[in-house]
Amino acid sequence: MLKKWLAYPFILLVKFYQNFISPLTPATCRYTPTCSQYSLTALQRFGIFKGGWLSLKRIFSCNPWGGKGYDPVPEKTETKI
């Protein structure tokens, strides 16, 4: 629960980007889902630390020499001891 509260400001930041900045720029994302949607899902699913790390990795790989295509957020796995 604390992870979600810590991630909330970053989720708002991504939503701000999606609603106000992204419509003003041409669509150039090489991945599906888009990098902002990927970041939003990762933050909601994993929280600020792992979700933030996954988001940064994705954003830095979105370049002409990086990957492309379908790249979903990994599923959350439960560890059983």
HELIX and SHEET records of a PDB file:
HELIX    1   1 LEU A    2  PHE A   16  1                                  15    
HELIX    2   2 TYR A   17  ILE A   21  3                                   5    
HELIX    3   3 SER A   22  LEU A   24  5                                   3    
HELIX    4   4 CYS A   35  PHE A   46  1                                  12    
HELIX    5   5 ILE A   48  SER A   61  1                                  14    
SHEET    1   A 2 TYR A  31  THR A  32  0                                        
SHEET    2   A 2 GLY A  69  TYR A  70  1                                        
END                                                                             
